[in-house]
Amino acid sequence: MTRTAEELMTHHINSMMSMKKDSNLDEALSDYSEELVAITRLDGRTRTMGHDTLTSVMRTSLSFAVKLGMDIENAVEKLNFLYRQSTENYITLVASMPPFSSFASFTYMVENGKAVYVSGFAKTAVNMPSLGVKAHPFPNNAEAMAVTDRHIANLKEHNAEALIAGYADDAIILTNLCERPLEGKEDIRRYCGGLIQRAGEKIDAFTDPAAKITVKEAVAELSCIGFQHRAKKQCGILTQRIRDGKIIFESLTFQEAEPVI
């Protein structure tokens, strides 16, 4: 099956809307590769997930919701999409999910019509009940995390040239700080300069030592850092795909954001 990232996401959302009616998750689960690697924080708990863990989480969540009398179809219909941008193989969306979350961000990386890497982050007002599903025991990728740590340090120092050097020449970037996807050397240079010159307040909230890092994981090619800064009323998530020591894809989304780059 060959699908673009946009086609996969459309199918996935439609499948989620019919989960309760069909009493199964086969359609939704068909969007994920058996080799899936996911990093999520959707219920106040950070998990690394493979296909097996994701299946357990989704089945447990559905059973839990049904027992509580929650209307899943209605909840999905209430998704308020604040940002949705894609290329052929990547898609990032930001939504509010009342009354559960005022900010949720999802990034899917697609190969052969299936999601192979996924990050998901939701700012929750209260601690959700535990689903009783443990994280998948993936080995941590220290080299990938080191690349992301250097990137964060360069952001903190407002070092645009060092930021540029961290990306592959053909890297792709999706961010709600820009109205279109960014790709290639010229776009990367424009993006890094724009982060420093026009998005400094958001970057400083991210790199401030007072910010609470709620997610920090790196598995295989996937690296993910989520943060919340209560005093600055800002939160966000950085997702990167790293190969051979370079960032080949990046998604950066903030709760409070507007296109400035």
Secondary structure, 3 states (H helix, E strand, C coil): CCCCHHHHHHHHHHHHHCHHHHCCCHHHHCCEEEEEEEEEECCCCEEEECHHHHHHHHHHHHHHHHHCCCCHHHHHHCCEEEEEEECCCEEEEEEEECCCEEEEEEEEEEECCEEEEEEEEEEECCCCCCCCCCCCCCCCCHHHHHHHHHHHHHHHCCCHHHHHHCEEEEEEEEECCCCCCEECHHHHHHHHHHHHHHCHHHHHHHHCCCCEEEEEEEECCEEEEEEEECCCCEEEEEEEEEECCEEEEEEEEECCCCCCC
